[in-house]
Amino acid sequence: MLIKYVLIPGAGGAAWYWSRVLPHLRTAGHDAEAVDLPGDDDTAGLTEYARLVEEAIGHSKHVVLVAQSLGGFTAPLAAGHPAVRELILVNAMVPVPGETPGAWWENTGWEQAREQAALDGGYSTEIDLDTYFLHDISPDVATEGEQYQRPEANAVFGSTCDFVEWPSIPVRVLSGRDDRFFPLDFQRQVARDRLGIEPDVVPGGHLVALANPRGVADYLLE
């Protein structure tokens, strides 16, 4: 069966994030597209993000929707599309109906969990790019990615995730074992509380699709 994988990036909205995973999916004989989102546009919120994802789905018949980090807030808005047969959340923010991304941090207890994980792990509690995002990324990949990076505008953080319930399709959660931004134990608790499921785990940090693209691709292809 031909599957189309539609991949949603996290903050900043750069489709390039999925650039190492896409070739593995295509080599396996499937269609795959990463959606570029207007993360730096202060007039675009979750509704606009979801519309762009639905455009990427197009007329496909069998879609697996994959969402990274902040993309977890776009996912339930697009997952109601009739072509979407499965949803996979990767190191993702998992919303509840009516929540905003801006409220999610305090609602989930993220800051306390992140700081405790830093103290336990012996790294800084102060967030910086190298410590929290690039610690397991090769220098060549990090350098390549610089041109694609853009800040996430404030608009989306006040945008309501306007869904009633998660669609009745299979939902899986994939967590990076070495994620410092969303520590593994934190992701496990959020997945249990909000989805009633246990995450699957692969080696890699928050940017796991760049650190371990083969591991992510193999998981998506299961």
URZI-V714267 format. One record per backbone hydrogen bond with DSSP energy under -1.0 kcal/mol. CO is the residue of the C=O (numbers start at 1). NH is the residue of the N-H. E is the energy in kcal/mol with one decimal. If there is no record, write none. Layout:
co->CO nh->NH e->E
co->CO nh->NH e->E
//
This chain:
co->3 nh->31 e->-2.0
co->4 nh->64 e->-2.2
co->5 nh->33 e->-2.9
co->6 nh->66 e->-2.7
co->7 nh->35 e->-2.7
co->8 nh->68 e->-2.0
co->10 nh->13 e->-2.0
co->13 nh->37 e->-2.7
co->14 nh->17 e->-1.5
co->15 nh->18 e->-2.0
co->16 nh->19 e->-2.7
co->18 nh->21 e->-1.0
co->18 nh->22 e->-2.2
co->21 nh->25 e->-1.6
co->22 nh->26 e->-2.3
co->23 nh->27 e->-2.5
co->24 nh->28 e->-1.3
co->25 nh->30 e->-1.8
co->26 nh->29 e->-1.7
co->31 nh->5 e->-2.5
co->33 nh->7 e->-2.7
co->37 nh->39 e->-2.2
co->38 nh->41 e->-2.0
co->39 nh->153 e->-3.6
co->41 nh->44 e->-1.5
co->45 nh->49 e->-2.2
co->46 nh->50 e->-2.8
co->47 nh->51 e->-2.0
co->48 nh->52 e->-2.0
co->49 nh->53 e->-1.9
co->50 nh->54 e->-2.5
co->51 nh->55 e->-2.0
co->52 nh->56 e->-1.7
co->53 nh->57 e->-1.8
co->54 nh->58 e->-2.0
co->57 nh->60 e->-2.1
co->62 nh->4 e->-2.6
co->63 nh->85 e->-3.0
co->63 nh->86 e->-1.1
co->64 nh->6 e->-2.3
co->65 nh->88 e->-2.9
co->66 nh->8 e->-3.4
co->67 nh->90 e->-3.5
co->68 nh->71 e->-3.0
co->69 nh->72 e->-2.4
co->69 nh->93 e->-2.4
co->70 nh->73 e->-2.2
co->71 nh->75 e->-2.0
co->74 nh->78 e->-1.4
co->75 nh->79 e->-2.3
co->78 nh->81 e->-1.7
co->81 nh->84 e->-1.9
co->83 nh->63 e->-2.8
co->86 nh->65 e->-2.6
co->87 nh->172 e->-2.7
co->88 nh->67 e->-2.5
co->89 nh->174 e->-3.4
co->90 nh->69 e->-1.9
co->96 nh->99 e->-2.1
co->99 nh->161 e->-2.8
co->100 nh->104 e->-1.3
co->103 nh->107 e->-2.3
co->104 nh->108 e->-2.2
co->105 nh->110 e->-2.1
co->109 nh->113 e->-1.9
co->110 nh->114 e->-3.0
co->111 nh->115 e->-2.6
co->112 nh->116 e->-2.2
co->113 nh->117 e->-2.2
co->114 nh->118 e->-2.0
co->115 nh->119 e->-2.3
co->116 nh->120 e->-2.6
co->117 nh->121 e->-2.2
co->118 nh->122 e->-1.3
co->118 nh->123 e->-1.8
co->128 nh->132 e->-2.3
co->129 nh->133 e->-2.1
co->129 nh->134 e->-1.9
co->134 nh->137 e->-1.5
co->138 nh->142 e->-2.5
co->139 nh->143 e->-2.5
co->140 nh->144 e->-2.2
co->141 nh->145 e->-2.1
co->145 nh->148 e->-1.5
co->154 nh->157 e->-1.1
co->155 nh->158 e->-1.2
co->156 nh->159 e->-1.2
co->157 nh->102 e->-2.4
co->160 nh->162 e->-1.5
co->161 nh->98 e->-2.5
co->161 nh->163 e->-1.9
co->167 nh->169 e->-2.1
co->170 nh->87 e->-2.4
co->172 nh->89 e->-2.8
co->173 nh->200 e->-3.2
co->174 nh->91 e->-2.7
co->175 nh->202 e->-2.0
co->176 nh->179 e->-1.6
co->183 nh->187 e->-2.5
co->184 nh->188 e->-2.6
co->185 nh->189 e->-1.9
co->186 nh->190 e->-2.4
co->187 nh->191 e->-2.5
co->188 nh->192 e->-2.2
co->189 nh->193 e->-2.7
co->190 nh->194 e->-2.7
co->191 nh->195 e->-1.9
co->191 nh->196 e->-1.1
co->191 nh->197 e->-1.5
co->200 nh->175 e->-3.2
co->202 nh->177 e->-3.0
co->204 nh->178 e->-2.2
co->207 nh->210 e->-1.9
co->207 nh->211 e->-1.9
co->208 nh->212 e->-3.1
co->212 nh->216 e->-2.2
co->213 nh->217 e->-2.8
co->214 nh->218 e->-2.8
co->215 nh->219 e->-1.7
co->216 nh->220 e->-2.6
co->217 nh->221 e->-2.0
co->219 nh->222 e->-1.3
//
